[in-house]
Amino acid sequence: MKLLKWFAVIVVVLILLVVSARPLIEWRLLPPDAFSTENVPQAPDYADDYFWIALPEKSDSADLVPPNVDKSEDFSQPQIDVFFVHSTGYVGPGGWNSTMLPGNSEIQSTEYMLTSMASIFNGCCNVYAPHYREAHLNAFVSEDTESSFSALDLAYRDVESAFDYFLSNFNQGRPFMIVGHSQGTLHATRLLEQRVDGLALQKRLVAAYTLGYWMPMDKFERGFSSLSLCAEPEQTGCIVTYDAFGQGGQLNGESRQWYKSGWEIVENTNIACVNPLSWKTDTEMAREALHLGAMPVEFKRTFWYMLIAQDPNYKFSELPPLSANLTSAQCGENGELFVKEQLEGPFSNHLADENKSYHLLDFSLFYGNIRSNVMQRSRAYLEKNP
């Protein structure tokens, strides 16, 4: 009986831990107060290399190449630059924006982003990727929209400041691409609207690859005056965008969008989609035979490291080989990019969301195709602009 009594106590304790786990986790990770300009982290100094997670002269994970990639077509002396804006890694604990301090757990997320996203562009281009005071993940779902928008505005100001420094100190008048994912795409899209579209800089834009954040079709009515979607594989001065979903997945929920008139919460709207197998904007199915390879990078950041706010300090020294012919791709009527569900293999654990989003794989699932396409667009641009 005494044993049963102790067993019952243990069960009750476990139940209480489970019930209380979520509020405890939220208390630990979410911003404790409303956004305040008095409590923002110190701004980055882009003259300091620390605030660039990738630079051509630095040895970083954006330099890595999968072993089965044919590098014979790579540019020996890149004539094009890439300005890469990373996605959200900051989930707390702390305020509404990352402090960017060494040892923060989000450093491991940016390491993953360099390998699975930014490294795609190292065959054609010099890769520049700023560290910035990214907004907390909660900024995309919080009911405190005033704080959310303020945090996103602060993050964007850093991105714009980094872009100005890039143009003044690194770029030297070369053509460039703007690349982003998720939160990075939100800021990159705003940067395109405010600093490139319809201005002299647009002539130097090879293309923009802004993936993993809804781009409502009305952006091309209310936002961009001259930039358009890429509709052919060698088209330049245009935008590639898509959001990957498993077959039967669907857009649901809302996204926070910046327009020239201010911030808006957009629900269930049609979004833009460029198919990364055909590089067209139609709804035709592109078959698996066109798939040049996905790159399965293991995500080393665990939930434990997020809770204790510590970087596991894992650095990639090599990339795995690409796996080809894994998926078809088709732009849906509402703008979703439908891909073949990966029920087995290295990507089989990425459909936890009810809407079957492949958000983390927007770049890596099409690694080979994007790498090939940026070479196509680069050569097409340089031929037209010798």
C-alpha positions as CSV (number, residue, x, y, z in Angstrom):
1,M,0.0,0.0,0.0
2,K,2.8,2.4,0.8
3,L,4.3,1.7,-2.6
4,L,1.0,2.5,-4.3
5,K,0.7,5.7,-2.3
6,W,4.1,6.9,-3.4
7,F,3.2,5.9,-7.0
8,A,0.1,8.0,-6.8
9,V,2.0,10.9,-5.5
10,I,4.5,10.6,-8.4
11,V,1.6,10.5,-10.9
12,V,0.0,13.6,-9.5
13,V,3.3,15.4,-9.6
14,L,3.9,14.5,-13.2
15,I,0.4,15.6,-14.1
16,L,1.0,18.9,-12.4
17,L,4.3,19.3,-14.2
18,V,2.6,18.7,-17.6
19,V,-0.3,21.0,-16.9
20,S,2.0,23.8,-15.7
21,A,4.7,23.3,-18.4
22,R,3.3,25.6,-21.0
23,P,2.8,28.6,-18.7
24,L,6.3,28.1,-17.3
25,I,7.8,27.9,-20.7
26,E,5.9,31.0,-21.8
27,W,7.1,32.8,-18.7
28,R,10.6,31.8,-19.5
29,L,10.7,32.6,-23.2
30,L,8.2,35.3,-24.0
31,P,8.9,39.0,-23.7
32,P,7.8,40.0,-20.2
33,D,6.6,43.5,-21.0
34,A,5.3,45.7,-23.8
35,F,7.9,47.0,-26.3
36,S,9.8,50.1,-25.0
37,T,12.4,52.1,-26.8
38,E,14.2,52.5,-23.4
39,N,14.9,48.8,-23.3
40,V,16.0,48.0,-26.8
41,P,19.4,46.2,-27.3
42,Q,22.4,48.2,-28.5
43,A,22.4,48.8,-32.2
44,P,24.9,46.8,-34.4
45,D,28.0,48.5,-35.8
46,Y,28.4,47.2,-39.3
47,A,32.0,48.4,-39.5
48,D,32.7,45.5,-37.0
49,D,32.9,42.1,-38.7
50,Y,31.1,40.5,-35.7
51,F,27.9,41.9,-37.0
52,W,28.2,40.1,-40.3
53,I,27.5,36.3,-40.0
54,A,28.8,35.9,-43.5
55,L,31.4,37.8,-45.5
56,P,33.5,36.8,-48.5
57,E,36.7,37.3,-46.5
58,K,35.5,35.4,-43.5
59,S,35.6,31.6,-43.2
60,D,31.9,30.7,-42.5
61,S,29.4,28.1,-43.3
62,A,28.1,30.0,-46.3
63,D,31.3,28.9,-48.0
64,L,30.4,25.1,-47.8
65,V,29.4,23.1,-50.9
66,P,27.7,19.7,-51.0
67,P,30.2,17.1,-52.3
68,N,28.1,16.0,-55.3
69,V,27.6,19.5,-56.7
70,D,29.3,20.2,-60.1
71,K,31.4,23.3,-59.5
72,S,32.7,23.5,-63.0
73,E,30.2,26.2,-63.9
74,D,31.0,28.3,-60.8
75,F,32.3,31.8,-61.2
76,S,36.0,31.9,-60.4
77,Q,35.8,35.6,-59.7
78,P,32.2,36.4,-58.6
79,Q,31.0,39.7,-60.2
80,I,27.7,39.7,-58.3
81,D,26.9,40.2,-54.6
82,V,24.2,38.6,-52.5
83,F,22.6,40.5,-49.5
84,F,21.2,37.7,-47.4
85,V,18.7,38.4,-44.6
86,H,18.3,35.5,-42.3
87,S,15.0,34.2,-40.8
88,T,13.8,34.1,-37.2
89,G,16.1,32.3,-34.7
90,Y,15.3,34.4,-31.6
91,V,12.7,32.8,-29.3
92,G,13.8,34.3,-26.0
93,P,14.3,34.6,-23.2
94,G,14.6,38.4,-23.2
95,G,12.8,41.3,-24.7
96,W,11.2,41.9,-28.1
97,N,14.5,41.9,-30.0
98,S,17.6,39.9,-30.0
99,T,20.7,41.3,-28.2
100,M,23.0,39.5,-30.8
101,L,25.3,38.6,-27.9
102,P,27.9,35.8,-28.4
103,G,26.6,32.6,-26.9
104,N,22.9,33.3,-27.5
105,S,21.0,30.1,-28.6
106,E,19.8,31.8,-31.9
107,I,23.4,31.8,-33.1
108,Q,22.9,28.1,-33.8
109,S,19.9,28.9,-35.9
110,T,21.8,31.4,-38.0
111,E,24.5,28.6,-38.5
112,Y,21.7,26.4,-39.9
113,M,20.5,29.2,-42.2
114,L,24.0,29.8,-43.6
115,T,24.4,26.1,-44.5
116,S,20.9,25.4,-45.8
117,M,20.2,28.7,-47.4
118,A,23.0,31.2,-47.9
119,S,25.5,28.5,-49.2
120,I,23.3,28.1,-52.2
121,F,24.7,31.3,-53.6
122,N,28.4,30.8,-53.2
123,G,28.9,29.5,-56.7
124,C,27.8,32.8,-58.4
125,C,28.2,35.4,-55.8
126,N,29.9,37.1,-52.9
127,V,27.7,36.4,-49.8
128,Y,27.0,39.2,-47.3
129,A,24.7,38.4,-44.4
130,P,24.2,40.9,-41.5
131,H,23.5,40.0,-37.9
132,Y,20.5,42.2,-36.8
133,R,18.2,42.7,-33.9
134,E,15.7,40.3,-35.2
135,A,12.2,40.4,-33.7
136,H,11.2,37.7,-31.3
137,L,9.1,34.9,-32.8
138,N,6.2,36.1,-30.7
139,A,6.1,39.3,-32.8
140,F,4.3,37.2,-35.5
141,V,1.5,35.9,-33.2
142,S,1.2,38.2,-30.2
143,E,-2.1,40.0,-29.6
144,D,0.0,43.0,-28.5
145,T,0.3,44.2,-32.1
146,E,1.7,47.6,-31.2
147,S,4.7,45.9,-29.6
148,S,5.0,43.4,-32.4
149,F,5.1,46.1,-35.1
150,S,7.6,48.1,-33.1
151,A,9.9,45.1,-32.7
152,L,9.6,44.4,-36.5
153,D,10.3,48.1,-37.3
154,L,13.5,48.0,-35.2
155,A,14.7,44.8,-36.9
156,Y,14.0,46.4,-40.3
157,R,16.0,49.5,-39.4
158,D,19.0,47.3,-38.8
159,V,18.6,45.5,-42.1
160,E,18.3,48.8,-43.9
161,S,21.4,50.1,-42.1
162,A,23.3,47.0,-43.0
163,F,22.2,47.4,-46.6
164,D,23.5,51.0,-46.6
165,Y,26.8,49.9,-45.2
166,F,27.0,47.0,-47.8
167,L,26.4,49.5,-50.7
168,S,28.9,52.0,-49.4
169,N,31.7,49.8,-48.2
170,F,31.4,46.3,-49.9
171,N,29.5,46.4,-53.1
172,Q,31.5,48.9,-55.2
173,G,28.8,49.3,-57.8
174,R,28.4,45.6,-58.6
175,P,25.1,44.0,-59.5
176,F,23.4,42.2,-56.6
177,M,20.7,39.9,-55.4
178,I,18.5,40.3,-52.3
179,V,17.7,37.1,-50.5
180,G,15.6,36.4,-47.5
181,H,13.6,33.7,-45.7
182,S,10.7,34.1,-43.2
183,Q,11.3,37.2,-41.1
184,G,14.2,37.9,-43.4
185,T,11.8,37.9,-46.3
186,L,9.5,40.3,-44.6
187,H,12.4,42.8,-44.2
188,A,13.9,42.1,-47.6
189,T,10.5,42.7,-49.3
190,R,10.2,46.1,-47.4
191,L,13.8,46.9,-48.5
192,L,12.9,46.1,-52.1
193,E,9.9,48.4,-51.9
194,Q,11.6,51.3,-50.1
195,R,15.2,51.2,-51.5
196,V,15.1,49.4,-54.9
197,D,11.8,49.5,-56.7
198,G,11.6,52.2,-59.3
199,L,14.9,53.7,-58.3
200,A,18.4,53.7,-59.9
201,L,19.4,50.7,-57.8
202,Q,16.8,48.5,-59.6
203,K,19.1,48.4,-62.7
204,R,21.6,46.5,-60.6
205,L,19.2,44.0,-59.2
206,V,19.9,40.6,-60.7
207,A,16.9,39.0,-58.9
208,A,15.4,38.7,-55.4
209,Y,14.8,35.3,-53.8
210,T,12.3,36.1,-51.0
211,L,11.0,32.8,-49.7
212,G,9.0,31.5,-46.8
213,Y,6.8,34.5,-46.0
214,W,3.5,35.2,-47.7
215,M,3.7,37.8,-50.4
216,P,0.1,38.9,-51.0
217,M,-0.6,39.5,-54.7
218,D,-1.8,43.0,-53.9
219,K,1.9,43.8,-53.1
220,F,2.2,44.3,-56.9
221,E,-0.6,46.8,-56.8
222,R,-0.1,48.6,-53.5
223,G,3.6,48.1,-53.1
224,F,5.9,47.6,-56.1
225,S,5.6,50.1,-58.9
226,S,7.9,48.3,-61.4
227,L,9.2,45.1,-59.9
228,S,7.4,41.9,-60.9
229,L,7.5,38.2,-60.4
230,C,10.0,36.1,-62.3
231,A,8.1,34.1,-64.9
232,E,11.1,32.6,-66.8
233,P,14.3,30.9,-65.6
234,E,16.6,33.6,-67.2
235,Q,14.5,36.7,-66.4
236,T,16.4,39.3,-64.4
237,G,15.4,42.2,-62.2
238,C,12.4,40.2,-60.8
239,I,11.3,38.4,-57.7
240,V,11.2,34.7,-56.9
241,T,8.9,33.8,-54.0
242,Y,7.0,30.8,-52.7
243,D,5.9,29.0,-49.6
244,A,6.1,25.2,-49.6
245,F,3.3,22.9,-48.4
246,G,2.7,19.1,-48.5
247,Q,0.0,18.0,-50.8
248,G,-3.4,18.8,-49.4
249,G,-1.8,21.6,-47.2
250,Q,-3.5,25.0,-47.1
251,L,-2.9,28.6,-46.3
252,N,-4.7,29.5,-43.0
253,G,-4.3,32.0,-40.3
254,E,-2.8,35.4,-40.8
255,S,0.4,37.2,-41.6
256,R,1.7,40.6,-40.6
257,Q,2.5,42.7,-43.6
258,W,4.1,46.1,-44.1
259,Y,2.6,48.4,-46.7
260,K,3.6,52.0,-47.5
261,S,0.5,53.0,-45.6
262,G,1.6,51.1,-42.5
263,W,1.3,47.6,-40.9
264,E,-1.7,45.4,-41.6
265,I,-2.8,41.9,-40.5
266,V,-3.7,40.0,-43.6
267,E,-5.9,36.8,-43.5
268,N,-6.3,34.0,-46.0
269,T,-5.3,36.0,-49.1
270,N,-4.0,34.8,-52.4
271,I,-0.2,34.9,-52.4
272,A,2.5,35.0,-55.1
273,C,4.2,31.7,-56.2
274,V,7.1,31.0,-58.6
275,N,7.6,27.3,-59.1
276,P,11.3,26.4,-58.3
277,L,11.3,23.5,-60.7
278,S,10.0,25.3,-63.8
279,W,10.6,28.9,-62.7
280,K,7.1,29.9,-64.0
281,T,4.1,31.4,-62.2
282,D,1.5,29.1,-63.8
283,T,-0.3,26.2,-62.0
284,E,1.2,23.4,-64.1
285,M,2.8,20.5,-62.3
286,A,6.6,20.2,-62.6
287,R,7.6,16.6,-62.2
288,E,10.2,15.0,-60.0
289,A,12.6,14.5,-63.0
290,L,13.3,18.2,-62.9
291,H,14.3,18.1,-59.2
292,L,18.1,18.6,-59.0
293,G,18.5,17.9,-55.4
294,A,17.6,18.6,-51.8
295,M,20.1,19.2,-49.0
296,P,19.3,17.6,-45.6
297,V,21.1,19.7,-43.0
298,E,20.5,18.5,-39.5
299,F,19.2,21.2,-37.1
300,K,21.5,21.1,-34.1
301,R,19.6,23.5,-31.8
302,T,17.4,21.7,-29.3
303,F,14.5,22.9,-27.2
304,W,16.8,22.6,-24.1
305,Y,19.3,25.0,-25.5
306,M,16.5,27.4,-26.2
307,L,15.3,27.2,-22.6
308,I,18.7,27.8,-21.2
309,A,19.5,30.5,-23.8
310,Q,22.8,28.9,-24.8
311,D,24.5,28.3,-28.1
312,P,25.5,24.6,-28.5
313,N,28.4,26.0,-30.6
314,Y,28.2,23.4,-33.3
315,K,29.9,24.5,-36.5
316,F,29.3,22.7,-39.8
317,S,32.6,21.6,-41.5
318,E,30.9,19.9,-44.4
319,L,27.5,19.4,-46.1
320,P,25.7,16.2,-47.0
321,P,25.3,15.3,-50.7
322,L,22.2,16.4,-52.5
323,S,19.3,14.0,-53.0
324,A,17.7,14.4,-56.4
325,N,14.2,13.5,-57.8
326,L,12.6,13.7,-54.4
327,T,9.6,16.0,-55.2
328,S,7.4,17.5,-57.8
329,A,6.2,21.1,-57.4
330,Q,3.0,22.9,-58.3
331,C,1.7,26.4,-57.6
332,G,-1.9,26.1,-56.3
333,E,-4.8,28.4,-57.1
334,N,-4.3,30.4,-53.9
335,G,-0.5,30.6,-54.2
336,E,0.7,27.6,-52.1
337,L,3.6,25.7,-53.5
338,F,2.6,22.1,-53.3
339,V,5.4,19.5,-53.0
340,K,5.4,15.8,-52.7
341,E,5.0,14.7,-49.0
342,Q,8.2,13.4,-47.7
343,L,6.9,10.4,-45.7
344,E,10.3,8.7,-45.6
345,G,13.9,9.8,-45.6
346,P,15.7,12.8,-44.3
347,F,12.8,15.2,-44.6
348,S,10.1,12.9,-43.1
349,N,9.8,14.8,-39.8
350,H,8.9,18.2,-41.2
351,L,5.1,18.0,-41.4
352,A,4.1,18.6,-37.8
353,D,1.8,21.5,-38.6
354,E,-1.8,20.9,-39.4
355,N,-1.5,22.9,-42.6
356,K,1.4,20.7,-43.7
357,S,3.8,23.5,-44.0
358,Y,7.4,22.8,-45.1
359,H,8.5,26.2,-43.9
360,L,12.0,25.2,-42.8
361,L,12.6,23.5,-46.1
362,D,11.7,26.3,-48.5
363,F,15.3,26.6,-49.6
364,S,16.9,23.3,-48.7
365,L,14.3,21.1,-50.5
366,F,15.1,22.9,-53.7
367,Y,18.8,23.5,-53.0
368,G,20.1,22.2,-56.4
369,N,17.5,23.9,-58.5
370,I,18.0,27.3,-56.8
371,R,21.8,27.0,-57.1
372,S,21.5,26.2,-60.8
373,N,19.0,29.0,-61.4
374,V,21.0,31.8,-59.7
375,M,23.8,30.8,-62.1
376,Q,21.4,31.2,-65.0
377,R,20.1,34.6,-64.0
378,S,23.6,35.8,-63.2
379,R,24.9,34.9,-66.6
380,A,21.8,36.4,-68.3
381,Y,22.3,39.6,-66.4
382,L,26.0,39.9,-67.2
383,E,25.4,39.2,-70.9
384,K,22.8,42.0,-71.0
385,N,25.0,44.3,-69.0
386,P,28.6,43.7,-70.0
